[in-house]
Amino acid sequence: MERSRWKLSKKNNFENFSKEHIAFLKKIKKEEKFISIFQISLFLLFLFVWELAVRFCLIDSFVASSSYEVVKTFINLHKSNQLWNNIFITFFEVLVTFLLGSFLGVLISIFLWWFKVFEKVCRPYLIILNALPKIALGPMIIVWVGAGMKSIIVMSLLISVINVIINVTLGFKKVDRNKILLMKTFGASKMQILKNVVLPINIPNIMSTLKINIGMSLIGVITGEFLVSKGGIGYLIVYGGQTFKINLIITGIAALSLLALFFYFAINKIEKYVNNCIYKF
Amino acid sequence: MIKKIIEARNISKVYYSLKNENIAIEDISFDVYDKEFLTIVGPSGCGKSTLLSILAGLIQASSGEVFINGELVQGFNSLVGYMLQSDHLLEWRTVKNNVLLGLEIRRLLNKENEDYALELLNKYGLYKFLNYYPHQLSGGMKQKVALIRSLALKPEILFLDEPFSALDFQARTTISDEIKYIIKKENKTVILITHDLNEAICLSDRVVVISNKPGKIKNILKLEVSGENSIQKRKDKNFSSYLEILWKEVDGN
């Protein structure tokens, strides 16, 4: 939020600003810069210390790998056409899960809001499904859907959709009853109440749910890949574990971190954009 | 003989819960005349809002009938405009789009009605805030926008459910005068609910006092207080005697 305000003020000409105000803005910018530099140096320091510790035999490179080894593994994977393929497989599975899970989740939430009695009927089932570790369903899903990408997506979809339903339904229920009463004084239909009040009020809530949902989709996909896959980052990690290649495991984790970071920034951008579209101030 | 606009006949409302039944209001009958400003006062929780919702046809009475312009009220009634305790402006809509909300919902949004709504905003000094968002307005201005949102639908009758209770004392006094002025100018019949006795005396032609649990009519008082606005009315010699009467009526529950 602060960042976007800063950008906004950069567009304005500074002539209207008082000296003190400009000084204040500069101070914020300086602090932001400091934090970024600190974050990056911390990461580089970690890589450096890690490498040194291995070089001076403080830790065993066979179990701890090293920064250099990981970078080398990255390059080797890239050369043997295994890096981007596997990242793309995971990326694709997460994206499908995320989109499908979000869409179905919001749709089901609307349905449950519309038919309140049905929501009450479903409640215990939702609670059980939410509490149940979905990985326990893995073997059953594999039997039903078959080993492969399909069962990975089905399993992560279960994780993602429940998360969306529970959060979004909660948000729908929290809408101020008086706002709905106001709509009723205009003679509004249920559809009009949904469209004009319930949905717009819940946009920030839905967006933050989707943010969590990206994480859920990643968890689901990686768990799925651990169980059945023939490709993907989860597969790389499991393969590394089975063949005792610690370099591969850490490279997989690094690739996964990059993917998670990418998804986080993408959803953050979308969240800001959507919120700005609705709350135009 | 002045025309009766609203006739309430023996209205009762009972709420049921698992353990007991709770009589919210019992056997309430009164009339509201054309262009009258009627105020209902009573302690909080006496069922004032329930009564108003029944009169508007938003909830069903357990027994009794309401007639508006001689017609039995059944369900939603387009002659009635409603103003609630809080303005409930939608934060993502500008002042203009908030004012047009009712028209949109009733599918009455056309050039003529839009112009009428904009003219109302203009007449009552809100035109320059047309493209503002609610959070940029003061509490009193928001209530004015909410009133114009109701007036845009050209209701004959306005129901005001404690519309000033969220405002501080000073805003309350000025805004209630302004809103009274707008309502008089637009020739509306009004029922106002409040628990503020000063406000009741300053604004209304008649006051209905309702007792607590169950809500029954205790007294109907016709007021004659001279003065242009609330401040002047408060100085009128009748003001304090009315206040005393009402105070005793409400307090004596």
Boltz contact constraints between the chains, C-beta under 6 A:
constraints:
  - contact:
      token1: [A, 178]
      token2: [B, 84]
      max_distance: 6.0
  - contact:
      token1: [A, 179]
      token2: [B, 88]
      max_distance: 6.0
  - contact:
      token1: [A, 182]
      token2: [B, 84]
      max_distance: 6.0
  - contact:
      token1: [A, 182]
      token2: [B, 88]
      max_distance: 6.0
  - contact:
      token1: [A, 184]
      token2: [B, 58]
      max_distance: 6.0
  - contact:
      token1: [A, 185]
      token2: [B, 82]
      max_distance: 6.0
  - contact:
      token1: [A, 186]
      token2: [B, 102]
      max_distance: 6.0
  - contact:
      token1: [A, 186]
      token2: [B, 105]
      max_distance: 6.0
  - contact:
      token1: [A, 187]
      token2: [B, 76]
      max_distance: 6.0
  - contact:
      token1: [A, 188]
      token2: [B, 105]
      max_distance: 6.0
  - contact:
      token1: [A, 192]
      token2: [B, 105]
      max_distance: 6.0
  - contact:
      token1: [A, 200]
      token2: [B, 92]
      max_distance: 6.0
  - contact:
      token1: [A, 278]
      token2: [B, 92]
      max_distance: 6.0
  - contact:
      token1: [A, 279]
      token2: [B, 92]
      max_distance: 6.0
  - contact:
      token1: [A, 281]
      token2: [B, 133]
      max_distance: 6.0
